[in-house]
Amino acid sequence: MSLFSLKHIRQKFQTKMVKLGRKVKNEQGQSFIEFLFLLLILMGLSIAMVTGFNGSVGERWKAIVNAIAIPNDTDNFEL
């Protein structure tokens, strides 16, 4: 009786491993597509952040240079 149950368990395990192997083979393309989408999202976010940061830093530098370069009789200037 225990020999039968051991054989039955072994067969179930082998069929699950075969099904798992097929599933992994079928999902390899999906994993690659998901990787590409994540890469695109990360690149888009980084480009958007760099563009926004560079624009605001550039505006700040222009204001500082204009404040320093323009001679002024009084000590008040705006940044």
C-alpha positions as CSV (number, residue, x, y, z in Angstrom):
1,M,0.0,0.0,0.0
2,S,2.8,2.5,0.9
3,L,4.6,1.5,-2.4
4,F,1.5,2.5,-4.3
5,S,1.1,5.8,-2.6
6,L,4.8,6.6,-3.0
7,K,4.5,5.8,-6.8
8,H,1.4,8.0,-7.0
9,I,3.1,10.9,-5.2
10,R,6.1,10.6,-7.5
11,Q,3.9,10.7,-10.6
12,K,2.0,13.8,-9.4
13,F,5.3,15.5,-8.7
14,Q,6.7,14.7,-12.1
15,T,3.6,16.0,-13.9
16,K,3.6,19.2,-11.9
17,M,7.3,19.7,-12.8
18,V,6.6,19.2,-16.5
19,K,3.7,21.7,-16.3
20,L,5.9,24.2,-14.5
21,G,8.6,23.8,-17.2
22,R,6.1,24.5,-19.9
23,K,4.8,27.5,-18.1
24,V,8.3,29.0,-17.6
25,K,9.0,28.5,-21.3
26,N,5.8,30.2,-22.3
27,E,6.4,33.2,-20.0
28,Q,9.9,34.0,-21.2
29,G,8.6,36.4,-23.9
30,Q,6.3,38.1,-21.4
31,S,9.1,38.7,-19.0
32,F,11.1,40.4,-21.7
33,I,8.2,42.6,-22.7
34,E,7.6,43.6,-19.0
35,F,11.3,44.4,-18.7
36,L,11.1,46.7,-21.7
37,F,8.0,48.5,-20.4
38,L,9.7,49.0,-17.0
39,L,12.8,50.3,-18.7
40,L,10.7,52.7,-20.8
41,I,8.9,54.0,-17.8
42,L,12.1,54.5,-15.8
43,M,13.7,56.3,-18.7
44,G,10.7,58.6,-19.2
45,L,10.6,59.5,-15.6
46,S,14.3,60.2,-15.4
47,I,14.2,62.4,-18.5
48,A,11.2,64.3,-17.2
49,M,12.9,64.9,-13.8
50,V,16.2,66.0,-15.4
51,T,14.4,68.3,-17.8
52,G,12.4,69.9,-15.0
53,F,15.4,70.2,-12.7
54,N,17.6,71.7,-15.3
55,G,15.0,74.3,-16.3
56,S,14.5,75.5,-12.7
57,V,18.2,75.6,-12.0
58,G,18.8,77.5,-15.2
59,E,16.2,80.1,-14.3
60,R,17.7,80.5,-10.9
61,W,21.3,81.0,-12.3
62,K,20.0,83.6,-14.8
63,A,18.3,85.6,-12.0
64,I,21.4,85.5,-9.8
65,V,23.7,86.6,-12.7
66,N,21.3,89.4,-13.6
67,A,21.2,90.5,-9.9
68,I,25.0,90.6,-9.7
69,A,25.7,92.0,-13.1
70,I,23.3,95.0,-13.1
71,P,24.7,97.9,-11.1
72,N,22.2,99.2,-8.6
73,D,22.2,102.4,-6.5
74,T,20.2,100.8,-3.7
75,D,20.8,97.4,-2.0
76,N,17.5,95.9,-2.9
77,F,17.1,93.4,-5.7
78,E,14.8,90.4,-6.4
79,L,15.8,86.9,-7.1
